[in-house]
Each structure stands twice: as C-alpha cells, then as structure tokens.
Amino acid sequence: MPVVRSFHIFLFVITLLEPKFVIIDNSKVEDDIETIYGSLPLLVLFANFIPHRLEMSWRIINNCVDCGVFTMSHMETCMGGSLKEFKARFKHKSLAQDQ
C-alpha cells in the first residue's frame, strides 16, 4: 500500500508468508527505518514483523518531487510477485532524468 509521510510517498508491502514487511522507496537516504519513516501506525500494527528496506542500486538523493511516480511504478512491478525477483524499471541517475 502507498504511504504519504512528510510530502514523500513510498510503498509499504506486507508479506504474509514470512513475518516481515518491506518498504520500497526511491530515496537513497541511509539511516535506520524508524529515523527515516518515523512512527507509522502501520509499524505499530506489525511490530512483531521484521522490517526490511528493499535494496535497489538506482536510488536517488536530490529528486524529492517524483516519489509518487516511482511508487506507482513499484506497485505495478511488485503486484502479486515475489519481492526476491523485484526488478524496478529505472536506470541509474543521469542527466536525462533531470529533463
């Protein structure tokens, strides 16, 4: 499910087969999950689940306006599939992304 937090949108995926939830986010900010995402009501509901932030090689730092577009694409990509096989359709940061 998409989550909006402080003008940023990311995807919160609950895996029922394993006791964990996965956060899919285009932001490259490296910190612990609670520092980045704060105290989300969803985190409280799933406190016994193990949090995991999906690693992606193409994360970005300076683009804070396109997170909704990234989130919609992530929802299309991982809908019903395995997160181990998650493949985002984005390339590494380039000048073309700024145009």
Backbone as XML, in Angstrom:
<?xml version="1.0"?>
<chain id="A" units="angstrom">
  <residue number="1" name="MET">
    <atom name="N" x="0.830" y="-1.162" z="0.000"/>
    <atom name="CA" x="0.000" y="0.000" z="0.000"/>
    <atom name="C" x="0.884" y="1.239" z="0.000"/>
  </residue>
  <residue number="2" name="PRO">
    <atom name="N" x="0.482" y="2.270" z="-0.756"/>
    <atom name="CA" x="1.262" y="3.504" z="-0.767"/>
    <atom name="C" x="1.055" y="4.279" z="0.535"/>
  </residue>
  <residue number="3" name="VAL">
    <atom name="N" x="2.118" y="4.915" z="1.009"/>
    <atom name="CA" x="2.067" y="5.702" z="2.239"/>
    <atom name="C" x="2.623" y="7.092" z="1.944"/>
  </residue>
  <residue number="4" name="VAL">
    <atom name="N" x="1.928" y="8.128" z="2.416"/>
    <atom name="CA" x="2.405" y="9.502" z="2.281"/>
    <atom name="C" x="2.874" y="9.956" z="3.656"/>
  </residue>
  <residue number="5" name="ARG">
    <atom name="N" x="4.118" y="10.415" z="3.719"/>
    <atom name="CA" x="4.689" y="10.853" z="5.000"/>
    <atom name="C" x="5.576" y="12.060" z="4.746"/>
  </residue>
  <residue number="6" name="SER">
    <atom name="N" x="5.239" y="13.198" z="5.303"/>
    <atom name="CA" x="6.035" y="14.431" z="5.161"/>
    <atom name="C" x="6.327" y="14.743" z="3.698"/>
  </residue>
  <residue number="7" name="PHE">
    <atom name="N" x="5.297" y="14.764" z="2.873"/>
    <atom name="CA" x="5.402" y="15.086" z="1.450"/>
    <atom name="C" x="6.241" y="14.084" z="0.668"/>
  </residue>
  <residue number="8" name="HIS">
    <atom name="N" x="6.399" y="12.884" z="1.177"/>
    <atom name="CA" x="7.135" y="11.830" z="0.483"/>
    <atom name="C" x="6.243" y="10.597" z="0.402"/>
  </residue>
  <residue number="9" name="ILE">
    <atom name="N" x="6.276" y="9.915" z="-0.731"/>
    <atom name="CA" x="5.440" y="8.730" z="-0.936"/>
    <atom name="C" x="6.343" y="7.518" z="-1.127"/>
  </residue>
  <residue number="10" name="PHE">
    <atom name="N" x="6.002" y="6.431" z="-0.449"/>
    <atom name="CA" x="6.740" y="5.182" z="-0.601"/>
    <atom name="C" x="5.758" y="4.032" z="-0.494"/>
  </residue>
  <residue number="11" name="LEU">
    <atom name="N" x="6.237" y="2.835" z="-0.737"/>
    <atom name="CA" x="5.383" y="1.651" z="-0.751"/>
    <atom name="C" x="5.672" y="0.789" z="0.470"/>
  </residue>
  <residue number="12" name="PHE">
    <atom name="N" x="4.613" y="0.365" z="1.151"/>
    <atom name="CA" x="4.690" y="-0.485" z="2.335"/>
    <atom name="C" x="4.083" y="-1.823" z="1.944"/>
  </residue>
  <residue number="13" name="VAL">
    <atom name="N" x="4.895" y="-2.879" z="1.886"/>
    <atom name="CA" x="4.445" y="-4.199" z="1.433"/>
    <atom name="C" x="4.480" y="-5.163" z="2.611"/>
  </residue>
  <residue number="14" name="ILE">
    <atom name="N" x="3.369" y="-5.827" z="2.846"/>
    <atom name="CA" x="3.273" y="-6.798" z="3.935"/>
    <atom name="C" x="3.371" y="-8.194" z="3.340"/>
  </residue>
  <residue number="15" name="THR">
    <atom name="N" x="4.321" y="-8.973" z="3.807"/>
    <atom name="CA" x="4.449" y="-10.352" z="3.345"/>
    <atom name="C" x="3.826" y="-11.262" z="4.389"/>
  </residue>
  <residue number="16" name="LEU">
    <atom name="N" x="2.802" y="-11.970" z="3.996"/>
    <atom name="CA" x="2.083" y="-12.823" z="4.934"/>
    <atom name="C" x="2.736" y="-14.185" z="5.109"/>
  </residue>
  <residue number="17" name="LEU">
    <atom name="N" x="3.529" y="-14.610" z="4.141"/>
    <atom name="CA" x="4.189" y="-15.908" z="4.246"/>
    <atom name="C" x="5.395" y="-15.867" z="5.171"/>
  </residue>
  <residue number="18" name="GLU">
    <atom name="N" x="5.984" y="-14.697" z="5.311"/>
    <atom name="CA" x="7.115" y="-14.511" z="6.217"/>
    <atom name="C" x="6.728" y="-13.403" z="7.197"/>
  </residue>
  <residue number="19" name="PRO">
    <atom name="N" x="7.190" y="-13.450" z="8.417"/>
    <atom name="CA" x="6.826" y="-12.389" z="9.366"/>
    <atom name="C" x="7.654" y="-11.123" z="9.145"/>
  </residue>
  <residue number="20" name="LYS">
    <atom name="N" x="7.406" y="-10.432" z="8.028"/>
    <atom name="CA" x="8.137" y="-9.194" z="7.776"/>
    <atom name="C" x="7.320" y="-8.270" z="6.888"/>
  </residue>
  <residue number="21" name="PHE">
    <atom name="N" x="7.701" y="-7.011" z="6.883"/>
    <atom name="CA" x="7.161" y="-6.072" z="5.919"/>
    <atom name="C" x="8.339" y="-5.434" z="5.204"/>
  </residue>
  <residue number="22" name="VAL">
    <atom name="N" x="8.081" y="-4.986" z="3.984"/>
    <atom name="CA" x="9.140" y="-4.433" z="3.147"/>
    <atom name="C" x="8.748" y="-3.019" z="2.753"/>
  </residue>
  <residue number="23" name="ILE">
    <atom name="N" x="9.696" y="-2.109" z="2.827"/>
    <atom name="CA" x="9.483" y="-0.738" z="2.387"/>
    <atom name="C" x="10.225" y="-0.566" z="1.072"/>
  </residue>
  <residue number="24" name="ILE">
    <atom name="N" x="9.498" y="-0.173" z="0.044"/>
    <atom name="CA" x="10.097" y="0.084" z="-1.266"/>
    <atom name="C" x="10.072" y="1.594" z="-1.464"/>
  </residue>
  <residue number="25" name="ASP">
    <atom name="N" x="11.249" y="2.196" z="-1.540"/>
    <atom name="CA" x="11.373" y="3.646" z="-1.550"/>
    <atom name="C" x="12.509" y="4.045" z="-2.481"/>
  </residue>
  <residue number="26" name="ASN">
    <atom name="N" x="12.276" y="5.064" z="-3.306"/>
    <atom name="CA" x="13.304" y="5.513" z="-4.238"/>
    <atom name="C" x="14.370" y="6.371" z="-3.566"/>
  </residue>
  <residue number="27" name="SER">
    <atom name="N" x="14.152" y="6.812" z="-2.344"/>
    <atom name="CA" x="15.095" y="7.684" z="-1.645"/>
    <atom name="C" x="16.358" y="6.925" z="-1.250"/>
  </residue>
  <residue number="28" name="LYS">
    <atom name="N" x="17.499" y="7.578" z="-1.428"/>
    <atom name="CA" x="18.778" y="6.944" z="-1.120"/>
    <atom name="C" x="19.243" y="7.244" z="0.310"/>
  </residue>
  <residue number="29" name="VAL">
    <atom name="N" x="18.431" y="7.925" z="1.087"/>
    <atom name="CA" x="18.799" y="8.267" z="2.464"/>
    <atom name="C" x="19.111" y="6.990" z="3.228"/>
  </residue>
  <residue number="30" name="GLU">
    <atom name="N" x="20.309" y="6.930" z="3.802"/>
    <atom name="CA" x="20.742" y="5.749" z="4.551"/>
    <atom name="C" x="20.659" y="6.043" z="6.040"/>
  </residue>
  <residue number="31" name="ASP">
    <atom name="N" x="19.740" y="5.418" z="6.704"/>
    <atom name="CA" x="19.578" y="5.556" z="8.144"/>
    <atom name="C" x="18.714" y="4.399" z="8.604"/>
  </residue>
  <residue number="32" name="ASP">
    <atom name="N" x="18.490" y="4.279" z="9.905"/>
    <atom name="CA" x="17.633" y="3.184" z="10.343"/>
    <atom name="C" x="16.172" y="3.500" z="9.998"/>
  </residue>
  <residue number="33" name="ILE">
    <atom name="N" x="15.361" y="2.475" z="9.917"/>
    <atom name="CA" x="13.986" y="2.603" z="9.435"/>
    <atom name="C" x="13.170" y="3.581" z="10.269"/>
  </residue>
  <residue number="34" name="GLU">
    <atom name="N" x="13.301" y="3.538" z="11.574"/>
    <atom name="CA" x="12.498" y="4.431" z="12.418"/>
    <atom name="C" x="12.888" y="5.891" z="12.227"/>
  </residue>
  <residue number="35" name="THR">
    <atom name="N" x="14.170" y="6.167" z="12.004"/>
    <atom name="CA" x="14.617" y="7.539" z="11.769"/>
    <atom name="C" x="14.068" y="8.063" z="10.450"/>
  </residue>
  <residue number="36" name="ILE">
    <atom name="N" x="14.089" y="7.241" z="9.411"/>
    <atom name="CA" x="13.621" y="7.671" z="8.095"/>
    <atom name="C" x="12.105" y="7.805" z="8.052"/>
  </residue>
  <residue number="37" name="TYR">
    <atom name="N" x="11.395" y="6.810" z="8.550"/>
    <atom name="CA" x="9.945" y="6.752" z="8.363"/>
    <atom name="C" x="9.144" y="7.119" z="9.604"/>
  </residue>
  <residue number="38" name="GLY">
    <atom name="N" x="9.806" y="7.304" z="10.736"/>
    <atom name="CA" x="9.113" y="7.723" z="11.945"/>
    <atom name="C" x="8.215" y="6.642" z="12.513"/>
  </residue>
  <residue number="39" name="SER">
    <atom name="N" x="7.276" y="7.064" z="13.311"/>
    <atom name="CA" x="6.357" y="6.133" z="13.965"/>
    <atom name="C" x="5.075" y="6.018" z="13.146"/>
  </residue>
  <residue number="40" name="LEU">
    <atom name="N" x="5.111" y="5.197" z="12.133"/>
    <atom name="CA" x="3.921" y="4.982" z="11.307"/>
    <atom name="C" x="2.945" y="4.081" z="12.044"/>
  </residue>
  <residue number="41" name="PRO">
    <atom name="N" x="1.642" y="4.375" z="11.987"/>
    <atom name="CA" x="0.663" y="3.474" z="12.602"/>
    <atom name="C" x="0.796" y="2.041" z="12.094"/>
  </residue>
  <residue number="42" name="LEU">
    <atom name="N" x="1.171" y="1.882" z="10.826"/>
    <atom name="CA" x="1.343" y="0.537" z="10.271"/>
    <atom name="C" x="2.481" y="-0.206" z="10.961"/>
  </residue>
  <residue number="43" name="LEU">
    <atom name="N" x="3.530" y="0.520" z="11.324"/>
    <atom name="CA" x="4.650" y="-0.123" z="12.008"/>
    <atom name="C" x="4.228" y="-0.638" z="13.379"/>
  </residue>
  <residue number="44" name="VAL">
    <atom name="N" x="3.344" y="0.095" z="14.032"/>
    <atom name="CA" x="2.849" y="-0.342" z="15.335"/>
    <atom name="C" x="2.014" y="-1.606" z="15.179"/>
  </residue>
  <residue number="45" name="LEU">
    <atom name="N" x="1.152" y="-1.640" z="14.159"/>
    <atom name="CA" x="0.316" y="-2.821" z="13.925"/>
    <atom name="C" x="1.148" y="-4.064" z="13.638"/>
  </residue>
  <residue number="46" name="PHE">
    <atom name="N" x="2.273" y="-3.878" z="12.973"/>
    <atom name="CA" x="3.110" y="-5.003" z="12.583"/>
    <atom name="C" x="4.421" y="-5.014" z="13.368"/>
  </residue>
  <residue number="47" name="ALA">
    <atom name="N" x="4.348" y="-4.659" z="14.635"/>
    <atom name="CA" x="5.544" y="-4.558" z="15.478"/>
    <atom name="C" x="6.282" y="-5.880" z="15.607"/>
  </residue>
  <residue number="48" name="ASN">
    <atom name="N" x="5.574" y="-6.995" z="15.499"/>
    <atom name="CA" x="6.225" y="-8.301" z="15.611"/>
    <atom name="C" x="6.840" y="-8.758" z="14.295"/>
  </residue>
  <residue number="49" name="PHE">
    <atom name="N" x="6.590" y="-8.021" z="13.230"/>
    <atom name="CA" x="7.173" y="-8.350" z="11.937"/>
    <atom name="C" x="8.574" y="-7.755" z="11.868"/>
  </residue>
  <residue number="50" name="ILE">
    <atom name="N" x="9.420" y="-8.331" z="11.058"/>
    <atom name="CA" x="10.787" y="-7.843" z="10.899"/>
    <atom name="C" x="10.801" y="-6.815" z="9.769"/>
  </residue>
  <residue number="51" name="PRO">
    <atom name="N" x="11.207" y="-5.562" z="10.055"/>
    <atom name="CA" x="11.234" y="-4.559" z="8.987"/>
    <atom name="C" x="12.402" y="-4.798" z="8.038"/>
  </residue>
  <residue number="52" name="HIS">
    <atom name="N" x="12.174" y="-4.511" z="6.780"/>
    <atom name="CA" x="13.208" y="-4.694" z="5.765"/>
    <atom name="C" x="13.008" y="-3.620" z="4.709"/>
  </residue>
  <residue number="53" name="ARG">
    <atom name="N" x="14.076" y="-2.945" z="4.336"/>
    <atom name="CA" x="14.002" y="-1.956" z="3.264"/>
    <atom name="C" x="14.640" y="-2.578" z="2.036"/>
  </residue>
  <residue number="54" name="LEU">
    <atom name="N" x="13.874" y="-2.690" z="0.977"/>
    <atom name="CA" x="14.347" y="-3.332" z="-0.241"/>
    <atom name="C" x="15.521" y="-2.550" z="-0.821"/>
  </residue>
  <residue number="55" name="GLU">
    <atom name="N" x="16.621" y="-3.225" z="-1.070"/>
    <atom name="CA" x="17.807" y="-2.588" z="-1.644"/>
    <atom name="C" x="17.649" y="-2.472" z="-3.153"/>
  </residue>
  <residue number="56" name="MET">
    <atom name="N" x="17.945" y="-1.280" z="-3.669"/>
    <atom name="CA" x="17.882" y="-1.039" z="-5.110"/>
    <atom name="C" x="19.110" y="-0.225" z="-5.497"/>
  </residue>
  <residue number="57" name="SER">
    <atom name="N" x="19.771" y="-0.608" z="-6.564"/>
    <atom name="CA" x="21.030" y="0.037" z="-6.942"/>
    <atom name="C" x="20.842" y="1.441" z="-7.507"/>
  </residue>
  <residue number="58" name="TRP">
    <atom name="N" x="19.675" y="1.789" z="-7.947"/>
    <atom name="CA" x="19.481" y="3.054" z="-8.650"/>
    <atom name="C" x="18.857" y="4.147" z="-7.789"/>
  </residue>
  <residue number="59" name="ARG">
    <atom name="N" x="18.819" y="4.015" z="-6.500"/>
    <atom name="CA" x="18.180" y="5.038" z="-5.654"/>
    <atom name="C" x="18.752" y="6.424" z="-5.925"/>
  </residue>
  <residue number="60" name="ILE">
    <atom name="N" x="17.942" y="7.447" z="-5.636"/>
    <atom name="CA" x="18.344" y="8.825" z="-5.906"/>
    <atom name="C" x="18.354" y="9.649" z="-4.622"/>
  </residue>
  <residue number="61" name="ILE">
    <atom name="N" x="19.095" y="10.759" z="-4.655"/>
    <atom name="CA" x="19.209" y="11.617" z="-3.477"/>
    <atom name="C" x="18.480" y="12.945" z="-3.668"/>
  </residue>
  <residue number="62" name="ASN">
    <atom name="N" x="18.687" y="13.619" z="-4.773"/>
    <atom name="CA" x="18.234" y="15.001" z="-4.928"/>
    <atom name="C" x="16.836" y="15.182" z="-5.505"/>
  </residue>
  <residue number="63" name="ASN">
    <atom name="N" x="16.186" y="14.149" z="-5.954"/>
    <atom name="CA" x="14.860" y="14.287" z="-6.549"/>
    <atom name="C" x="13.802" y="14.002" z="-5.491"/>
  </residue>
  <residue number="64" name="CYS">
    <atom name="N" x="13.170" y="15.061" z="-4.998"/>
    <atom name="CA" x="12.160" y="14.875" z="-3.947"/>
    <atom name="C" x="10.749" y="15.141" z="-4.459"/>
  </residue>
  <residue number="65" name="VAL">
    <atom name="N" x="10.559" y="15.226" z="-5.782"/>
    <atom name="CA" x="9.228" y="15.518" z="-6.317"/>
    <atom name="C" x="8.608" y="14.355" z="-7.089"/>
  </residue>
  <residue number="66" name="ASP">
    <atom name="N" x="9.387" y="13.374" z="-7.484"/>
    <atom name="CA" x="8.867" y="12.284" z="-8.312"/>
    <atom name="C" x="8.564" y="11.009" z="-7.539"/>
  </residue>
  <residue number="67" name="CYS">
    <atom name="N" x="8.551" y="11.060" z="-6.219"/>
    <atom name="CA" x="8.358" y="9.838" z="-5.430"/>
    <atom name="C" x="7.009" y="9.183" z="-5.722"/>
  </residue>
  <residue number="68" name="GLY">
    <atom name="N" x="5.978" y="9.969" z="-6.056"/>
    <atom name="CA" x="4.676" y="9.391" z="-6.400"/>
    <atom name="C" x="4.740" y="8.568" z="-7.674"/>
  </residue>
  <residue number="69" name="VAL">
    <atom name="N" x="5.490" y="9.051" z="-8.661"/>
    <atom name="CA" x="5.658" y="8.316" z="-9.918"/>
    <atom name="C" x="6.418" y="7.019" z="-9.662"/>
  </residue>
  <residue number="70" name="PHE">
    <atom name="N" x="7.485" y="7.103" z="-8.881"/>
    <atom name="CA" x="8.244" y="5.899" z="-8.529"/>
    <atom name="C" x="7.354" y="4.898" z="-7.796"/>
  </residue>
  <residue number="71" name="THR">
    <atom name="N" x="6.554" y="5.381" z="-6.846"/>
    <atom name="CA" x="5.691" y="4.495" z="-6.058"/>
    <atom name="C" x="4.672" y="3.786" z="-6.937"/>
  </residue>
  <residue number="72" name="MET">
    <atom name="N" x="4.051" y="4.506" z="-7.873"/>
    <atom name="CA" x="3.082" y="3.862" z="-8.777"/>
    <atom name="C" x="3.757" y="2.786" z="-9.615"/>
  </residue>
  <residue number="73" name="SER">
    <atom name="N" x="4.955" y="3.065" z="-10.098"/>
    <atom name="CA" x="5.681" y="2.068" z="-10.881"/>
    <atom name="C" x="6.042" y="0.857" z="-10.028"/>
  </residue>
  <residue number="74" name="HIS">
    <atom name="N" x="6.456" y="1.087" z="-8.785"/>
    <atom name="CA" x="6.772" y="-0.027" z="-7.881"/>
    <atom name="C" x="5.536" y="-0.889" z="-7.640"/>
  </residue>
  <residue number="75" name="MET">
    <atom name="N" x="4.363" y="-0.248" z="-7.495"/>
    <atom name="CA" x="3.129" y="-1.007" z="-7.266"/>
    <atom name="C" x="2.818" y="-1.889" z="-8.471"/>
  </residue>
  <residue number="76" name="GLU">
    <atom name="N" x="3.015" y="-1.366" z="-9.674"/>
    <atom name="CA" x="2.799" y="-2.169" z="-10.883"/>
    <atom name="C" x="3.784" y="-3.330" z="-10.953"/>
  </residue>
  <residue number="77" name="THR">
    <atom name="N" x="5.026" y="-3.074" z="-10.585"/>
    <atom name="CA" x="6.087" y="-4.070" z="-10.712"/>
    <atom name="C" x="5.948" y="-5.218" z="-9.723"/>
  </residue>
  <residue number="78" name="CYS">
    <atom name="N" x="5.598" y="-4.919" z="-8.474"/>
    <atom name="CA" x="5.606" y="-5.986" z="-7.468"/>
    <atom name="C" x="4.216" y="-6.547" z="-7.181"/>
  </residue>
  <residue number="79" name="MET">
    <atom name="N" x="3.213" y="-6.158" z="-7.904"/>
    <atom name="CA" x="1.851" y="-6.613" z="-7.650"/>
    <atom name="C" x="1.746" y="-8.133" z="-7.775"/>
  </residue>
  <residue number="80" name="GLY">
    <atom name="N" x="1.678" y="-8.803" z="-6.648"/>
    <atom name="CA" x="1.478" y="-10.246" z="-6.637"/>
    <atom name="C" x="2.724" y="-11.078" z="-6.886"/>
  </residue>
  <residue number="81" name="GLY">
    <atom name="N" x="3.846" y="-10.453" z="-7.143"/>
    <atom name="CA" x="5.059" y="-11.210" z="-7.426"/>
    <atom name="C" x="5.948" y="-11.342" z="-6.206"/>
  </residue>
  <residue number="82" name="SER">
    <atom name="N" x="7.002" y="-12.082" z="-6.356"/>
    <atom name="CA" x="7.968" y="-12.269" z="-5.280"/>
    <atom name="C" x="8.869" y="-11.043" z="-5.179"/>
  </residue>
  <residue number="83" name="LEU">
    <atom name="N" x="9.112" y="-10.567" z="-3.966"/>
    <atom name="CA" x="9.998" y="-9.421" z="-3.786"/>
    <atom name="C" x="11.448" y="-9.783" z="-4.066"/>
  </residue>
  <residue number="84" name="LYS">
    <atom name="N" x="11.775" y="-11.069" z="-4.014"/>
    <atom name="CA" x="13.134" y="-11.502" z="-4.347"/>
    <atom name="C" x="13.418" y="-11.287" z="-5.828"/>
  </residue>
  <residue number="85" name="GLU">
    <atom name="N" x="12.362" y="-11.282" z="-6.625"/>
    <atom name="CA" x="12.510" y="-11.102" z="-8.069"/>
    <atom name="C" x="12.132" y="-9.691" z="-8.499"/>
  </residue>
  <residue number="86" name="PHE">
    <atom name="N" x="11.986" y="-8.773" z="-7.553"/>
    <atom name="CA" x="11.575" y="-7.403" z="-7.858"/>
    <atom name="C" x="12.624" y="-6.726" z="-8.728"/>
  </residue>
  <residue number="87" name="LYS">
    <atom name="N" x="12.191" y="-6.216" z="-9.861"/>
    <atom name="CA" x="13.092" y="-5.512" z="-10.763"/>
    <atom name="C" x="12.438" y="-4.190" z="-11.146"/>
  </residue>
  <residue number="88" name="ALA">
    <atom name="N" x="12.974" y="-3.119" z="-10.625"/>
    <atom name="CA" x="12.461" y="-1.801" z="-10.977"/>
    <atom name="C" x="12.875" y="-1.474" z="-12.403"/>
  </residue>
  <residue number="89" name="ARG">
    <atom name="N" x="12.080" y="-0.660" z="-13.058"/>
    <atom name="CA" x="12.343" y="-0.348" z="-14.461"/>
    <atom name="C" x="13.066" y="0.982" z="-14.628"/>
  </residue>
  <residue number="90" name="PHE">
    <atom name="N" x="13.889" y="1.335" z="-13.678"/>
    <atom name="CA" x="14.586" y="2.615" z="-13.742"/>
    <atom name="C" x="16.080" y="2.392" z="-13.888"/>
  </residue>
  <residue number="91" name="LYS">
    <atom name="N" x="16.725" y="3.381" z="-14.483"/>
    <atom name="CA" x="18.172" y="3.326" z="-14.667"/>
    <atom name="C" x="18.836" y="4.213" z="-13.617"/>
  </residue>
  <residue number="92" name="HIS">
    <atom name="N" x="20.156" y="4.096" z="-13.494"/>
    <atom name="CA" x="20.904" y="4.937" z="-12.560"/>
    <atom name="C" x="20.704" y="6.402" z="-12.911"/>
  </residue>
  <residue number="93" name="LYS">
    <atom name="N" x="20.943" y="7.268" z="-11.962"/>
    <atom name="CA" x="20.796" y="8.708" z="-12.137"/>
    <atom name="C" x="21.624" y="9.188" z="-13.318"/>
  </residue>
  <residue number="94" name="SER">
    <atom name="N" x="20.984" y="9.997" z="-14.177"/>
    <atom name="CA" x="21.681" y="10.552" z="-15.330"/>
    <atom name="C" x="21.108" y="11.931" z="-15.629"/>
  </residue>
  <residue number="95" name="LEU">
    <atom name="N" x="21.752" y="12.654" z="-16.518"/>
    <atom name="CA" x="21.245" y="13.968" z="-16.915"/>
    <atom name="C" x="19.870" y="13.857" z="-17.558"/>
  </residue>
  <residue number="96" name="ALA">
    <atom name="N" x="19.595" y="12.758" z="-18.236"/>
    <atom name="CA" x="18.304" y="12.569" z="-18.899"/>
    <atom name="C" x="17.153" y="12.562" z="-17.896"/>
  </residue>
  <residue number="97" name="GLN">
    <atom name="N" x="17.386" y="12.130" z="-16.675"/>
    <atom name="CA" x="16.325" y="12.110" z="-15.671"/>
    <atom name="C" x="15.938" y="13.510" z="-15.223"/>
  </residue>
  <residue number="98" name="ASP">
    <atom name="N" x="16.820" y="14.474" z="-15.378"/>
    <atom name="CA" x="16.532" y="15.843" z="-14.958"/>
    <atom name="C" x="15.803" y="16.644" z="-16.028"/>
  </residue>
  <residue number="99" name="GLN">
    <atom name="N" x="15.625" y="16.075" z="-17.209"/>
    <atom name="CA" x="14.989" y="16.813" z="-18.307"/>
    <atom name="C" x="13.518" y="16.517" z="-18.389"/>
  </residue>
</chain>
